[in-house]
Amino acid sequence: MPDVVQTRHGANVLMCAPDGPVIGDEQSAVDLMATLWGQDVQWLVLPVARLTEDFFVLRTKVAGAVVQKLQQYGFRVVIVGDIAAYVAQSTALRDFVYESNRGRQLWFVANEAELDARLSAAA
């Protein structure tokens, strides 16, 4: 299944397929953005399966580098999937997820239904 641009609740969203290229550093984030050249996309929706394990270990700084690179180019980011095991292992990650979900630039959601609820509320 390829990555697909959709309009959801008035926002143009890139729904990334779970089996696409892994995002694990700034360059892979840039490569993903390059596929969007000329398209009006506000949100990048990344399944947990597309992220390296290092993304969820904050001391590696992978999450910060990837998210910062995507946001520098005007994209908002949603991570979709079950991250409970990662959160259980790290108080820092738990706090990062909590603070991110309070904002409008980076969200962690369990599934597409939660994504739709968040987008609808933000519209």
N, C-alpha and C positions, 0 to 999 in steps of 0.2 A: 504494500500500500504506500503510495507516495505522499509527500507533504502536500497539503491542500490549503489554499486560501479560501476562507469563508467569511460571510458577514453574519455576526452573532450580536444581537441586541444593539445594532447600529455601529458596531466596531468591526473593522477588518482584522481578521485573526488568521495567522498561519498555524494550522493544526499539524504539528510534526508527527510523522508516523513513528511508532515505537521501534521499528526495525531500520531506521535510517542511520546515517553517520553519527558516531558518538561525539558528544560535546564534552571536551575535557581540558580545553585551554583557550586562550584568546584567539588563536588562529582558527580553531574549529568554529568558534563563534562568528568570526569574520567570514569564513567559508559559507556558513548558513545564511548570513545576511546577503552575501553575493548572489544567492539564488533568488533574492527578492528584488533585484535591481529593477527600478521603474514601477514597482507595485506599491500601492498605498496600504501598508500594513501597520497597524498600531501595536498589536499584541503578538508575541511569539509564545505558543503553547508547547512546552517541552515535556514529553512523558519521562518519568523517572528512568525508564529503560535507556533513554538517549544520553544520560549523564554518567560520567565515571563515578566510581565510589569516592574518589578524592573530592568531588564536588561537595559531598556531605561531611567532609572532615575539614572544618573551618581553618584549622592551623595550616593546611596546605595552600590556602589562599586561592584555590581554583574557583570557588563560588564567587568570591569578590571580583576576581579578574574577569570572569565570563559575564557576570551580570553587569559590571561597570562598562564593559565594551559594548554590550547590547544597548544599554541605556544611553551611552554617549551618542549613539546613532539614532536615538529617538524611539527605541522600542521599549514597550513594557513587556514583562516576562511573567509567565505562569508556569509553575512546575506542577504537573498532574501525576498523582499516583500515591501509593502508600509509602510514606517515609517514617513510619512509626518506629521501626527498628533503629534507624539512624538517630532519631530524636531521643530514644530511650538511652542511647549511649553517650549523649552529649548535651549537657546543660546549655552550652554556648549555642549549639544548633537550635535547641528548643527556643531559646530567647530570640535568635535571629529569625526563625520562622514566625514567632509571635509578633515581633515588631514589623516584619515585612508585610504580614497580613493586615496590619493596621493601616498601611499606606495604600498608594495607588500605582506603584511602579513594579512591585514584585509580590506575587502571591504564590502560596503553596496550597493546593486544593487536592482533595482525595479523588475526585472523579469529574467527569464532564458536567454532571448535574450541578455540582457545587460551582464549577466554572461559570455555567449559565446564570446561576443565582447571583454570583458576584458581578458579572458583566451587566446583568439587568439592573442591579442596584446602583451601579456606577453610571448608567446611561442617563 
